[in-house]
Amino acid sequence: MGKQLERSKVLLGLLVTLSLVASMVMTVPVLAQPPVFTGDVEADFTAPGVLVFNDMIGEVGMPGTPPEVTGWDIKDLRLYLDANIMYIGINVRTILGDADGDGDPSVTSTYLSGYGGTDIPDLGLTESAAVYFDLDQDGTWDVIGGISGVTDYYGFSVNVFQYSATPPYFRPPLNFGTPLPTHKGTISANPSSTDPDLEFTITNWSTLPGQDVSPGFTVGARLGSGDDDGIGEDNILYYYQSPGICIEKTVDCNNDGVFLDEDWGEPGDNATWKVVVTNCCNVTLYDVVVEDDLYGTLGTMAVFNASDSVTYEYQTQVDVDTTNWARVYGYDEPGALVSAEDSATNRIWHEVGGTALPVNKLVLLAPWAVLLGCAGVVALLMVRKRHQA
């Protein structure tokens, strides 16, 4: 019975200590995770922040087949930047390299053979799949990544390609240029019904040739071959201007008209909270929603034009120290999510010995935490001493 009691005291001391530690650990928000390549772009590129560049429907086809079924028809291009790694996915309408849409990239239907169409299962032998970038907006392609027409699936590379076009971007690059081994990432592509798309990464994104600090770039993608009389090729081209949205939340706790990130008031005061949302870039945003911890939805905007700004104010009565968040999110024209958040804190002047002093809640809890922690340690020492005796 005595040993069971001692064990209970030990467990009690440990639980008290652990509970104190746990109560002081801040909650860490869960961040969006980069894509995990499975060969299916639509399933892999779903996190907030993914850029989606949609292509036209049915502008690529093989003779005698519905145009939207060929594996050289790009459905969309998706990009996601995380930890200086650019994740790239070319989403096709069927299986990449399946020119005739029969579900088998290794065989071309007999009735199409006379038209020059070819299914190349390894994405090589004159067939190419590539994504290319003009990073400094000078009209010259800087970087190209993918599988060239003179290699196979295992010949994936990232390369420098300088091509001056008149007018700019008149046509996609037709060769890969000088290799960039320090930027070569990983690839997932082995065309099949379960692995239909091309996915790869470009590493060390911020140090690519032509990279600068401007918020935009031009991106293009190409699938197909130049050797089969133009049957089954697809190209897309987009200029992307990085959207930005800004939010600032402040509070005035003593009604002096001064809004701060942190302000002090007395119990029972009305705190005035201000939230300012600005479209801080030069592209239009859509379906913008502004949310607040205390108020809920502050407002919505179907269209939020560049440089526009909107301000919200509301009041609450506060009796304790409180940190509250405001969030805004919306979408640019390609459908990429943009968001931002900010917080403000009201502090309460607590009466201590007849004098109003600003006291943080964690400071008030600290002595109790120390006492309870010491009690747990003393209990452990007493049990150990009895056991030795």
N, C-alpha and C positions, 0 to 999 in steps of 0.2 A: 504494500500500500504506500509506504514511504517513498520507494523508488518511482512509483507512478506519479506521486505528487511532485517529486523533483523534476521529472520529465515534463510535467504539465507547466511548471514554472519556466523551464527552459524554453518550451515552445511559446509560452506567453511573451517572454522577453523578446524572442526572435520576431514574433508577429508584430509587436509594438514597434520595434526598430524598422522592420520592413515597411510597415504601413506609413511611418513618418517619411521614409525615403520616397515611397511611391507617391505620397500626397504632394511632394515638392517637384516631381518630374513634370515638365511641361509637355503638353500634347504636340507631337510633330505632325504637320499635315502630310497626307499622302500625295506625292507628286506623280504627274503623268509619267508612265514608263515608255521607253522607246520600243519600237516594234520588235517582235521576235519572229524571225523569218520562218515561214512554213511553206512558202511558195504560192500563197493566196493573198494578194495585195489587199483585197476588200476586207478580209478577216484580220490581217495583221496591222494595217494602218488605220486605227480607229481612235487613237488617243486625242484629247484636246490639243490643238496646235498643229495637227497634220494639215499640210497644204494639199488641196485637191484641185488639179487642173483638168477639167472635163474636155473631152474631144467630141467632135461631131459624130452622129450616129449614121452608120451605113455609107460613109463616103469611100470605103475600101471594100472590094469584093472580088471574087473569082467568077469567071463566066459560068452561067447556069446555076448559080447558087444565090440565096439571099445575101445581100452584101454585109449584113451584120454578123455572119457566122464565121468569118475567116479569122484565123489566129494571128493575122498581121494587122488587124484593126484595133487600134488603141482605144480603150474605153476611157481611161484617165491616167494621169501621172500623179504620183503622190510623193511628197517630200516631208521629212521630219528631222529637225536638227536637235541633237542632244549630246552634251559633253563633247562638243567639237567634232562630232561624227554626223555626217549627213546620211540619213537612211533614204533610199530611193526605191520606188516600186513602179513598174510599168504594168498597168492592169489591162489585160486584153479581153476581148469578148468571148473567146473560147479558150483554146490552148495555144500558148505561144509557139509559133512555127507551124501550126496546123493550117496550111493555106486554104484547103478546100472545106474545112469545117466538118470533117467526118469523125472527129474525136481521136484521130490517130496521127500524130506528127511525123510518123516514120513512113507513111504511104500517101501518095497522091492518087486520087481517083483517076481511073483510066481515061474517062471522057474529058478530063482536064489536061491530060499530059501534052496534048498538042498546042496548048496555049502558053507553054513555058513555065507554068506554075510548078513549084517544087516544095515539098515538105522536107525540111532538114532538122532532124531531131536534136542535133547537138548545137544548133544555132551557129553553124560555121559554113564553110565551103560556099562563099559568096553571099550568104545571108548574114545580116547584121542586126544588132539590137543595142541602142546607145542612147544616152542622155548627155546633153552638152550645155555649157553655161558661158555667158558673157558676164563676168563678175564686176567689171568696172565700167560697163555701159559705154564702151568706145567703139562698138560696131564690129568687134573682133571676138570670135570664140576663143575662150581661154583654156577651158578644160573639157575633156570628153571622157566618159566612163561607160563601160559595157563590154560587148563581145564583138570583135571586128569580123569582117567578111572573109578574112584569110586564116582564121583559126577556128576552134571549136569552143564548147562550153567552158573547158578548163583554161582557155586563153583570156579570161576576164582581165581587164586592165583599166587603169586610170592614166590618162595621157594629157600632154599639152598639145593643143592644136591651134595654130594661128591662121585665121582665115579672114581676110578683109573683104567684105561684100559691098557691092554697089548696086542698088541701095542696100543698107544694112540687112543682114539676115535673109538675103535673097534666096539662099538655099542652105540646107544643112551641110555640115562637114562630111566629106566622103573618105576621109582617112583618119587614123588615130594619132599620128604624130609621135612625139617623144614620150617614153614611159615616165611615170611618176611613182616609183616604187614606195616612197614614204607616205603616199596617199592612198595606196591600194588597200581596200578593206576586204570584206567577205562577200560571198555571193550565195544565193539560193535560187537555183534554176535547174530543173531536170524535167523538161516538158512532159506532162502527163495529166490525166484527169484530176489527180489530187495535188499536183504541183504546176498550175497552169501559167503562172506569171513569172516575170523576171524581177528579182529583188537583189540589191547590193548596197554596199556602203562605201563612202569616200571618207577617209580619215584625215585628221589635221585640217579641217575645213578652213579655219581662219588664216592659214598660211599658204593657201593655194595661189599659184601664179595669177595675177590680175585681181586678187582680192583686195578690197579697200573697205572703208568704213561706211560707205553709202548704204542706205537701207534697202536698196532694190537690186535686182539682177534680171537678166533675160535667160530663160531656160527653154530648151527644145528637146524633143525626143524623136527617134526614128526607128521603125521596124521594117524589115524587108530587104530587098536586093535591087541593085541596079542592073542585073544581068538577065532579067526575065521579062523584058519589054514593059516594065512598069506595072505589072500585075501583082497586086497584093502588097504595095508599099503604103506606109502611113507616116505622116509627120505632123507634129504639133509644135506650136510656138507660143510662148507667153512672156509678157513682161510682168514681173512681180514687184510691187512696191510694198515693202513691209508695213503693215498697218500698225497703228499705235493708239491706245486709248489710255487716258490718265484719269485718276480719281484721287481726291484729297478730302479726308474727313477731319474736321476740327470741332472743338467744343468750347463754349463760353459758360462757365459755371457760376460766375458772380454778376452776370448781366452788365458788364462794363463795355460790351461791344468789341472786345478783343478775343478773337478765336485762336486757340492754340491746340497743338497736338496733345497737351496735357494741361489741365487747368484745375484750380482748387475752389471748393465751395464748402458751405456748411450744410449739415443735415436738414433736409426739407427744401433746399433750393431747387429751383427749376433750371436744369441744364439745357442750353440751346445747342443743338447739334447741327453742323453745316456739312453738306456733301456737295462737292463741285466735280462734275464729270466733263472732260474735254476730249474731243477727237483731235489728238495731238499728232496727226500726220496728214498727208494730202490725198487720202483715198476715202471714199464714202463707205460708211459702215451701215449694217442693216440689222433689224430685230434686236436692238440694244435693250438690255434689262438692267436696272439699277436696284440692288437689294441692300438691306440694312438689318443688322442683328436685332435692333430694337423695334424698328418701324415695320419691317417686312419689305414689300416691294415699294420703292419710292416712286418709280416711274418706268415707262417704256417708250422707245422711239423706233418706229418702223424704219425711218431713214435718219441717219446722223451724219450730216455733211462735214467735210474736212474743216477743221478749226472751229467748229461749233462748240458751244459750252452751255451747260445747264446747271442750275444751283437748286438744291433742296435744303429746307430748314424745318426742324420740328423740335418740340420740347418734351422733356421727361423730368419727373421728380426723382432725385437720386438720394439715397441714404447711405450707400456703401461705395467704396472704390470700385469703378467699373471700367473695363476696356472693351470697346465695341468696334466691330468691323463693318465696313461698307464695301460692296463688291459690284463690279460692272462687267458685263460680257456682251459680245455681239459677234457679227460675222462680216468678213469682207466679201467681195464679189465672187472669188473662187470658192467660197464656203468655208474658209479657215476661221477657226475660233480665235478671237482676241479677248483678253480679259485683264483686269487689274483689281487690286484691293488695297485698302488703307485702313488704319485704325486711329482712334482717339481715346483718351483716358480722362475720366473725371476723378479727382481726389477729394476726400472729405477731411475737413479740419476737425480733429477729435479733441474733446475736452480732457486734458490730463492735468490734474491738480488745479483746476480752475482756470487753466490757460489753454487756449486753442492752439493745438500743434498739428502739423501735417504728419500723420503716422501711416505708414504703409501696412496693409493687413499682414503681409509676410513678416514684418518686423514685430508686430504684436504676437504672432504665433511662435516666433523664434524661441523665447524663453521656455514656453511649454514644450516645444520640441526637444530642447536641450534636457529639460528635467525628465521627460519621459524616456528619452534615450539613455540617460544616466541610470534611471531606475531599471531599465532592461539589463544594462551591463552589471549593476550591483546584484541583481537577481541571479545572473549567470555565475558571478564570482562566489556567491553564497552557496549555490548548489555544488559548485566544484569543490569548495572547502569542506562541505559536509561529506562529499564522496571520498575525499582524501582521508578524513578523520575515520 
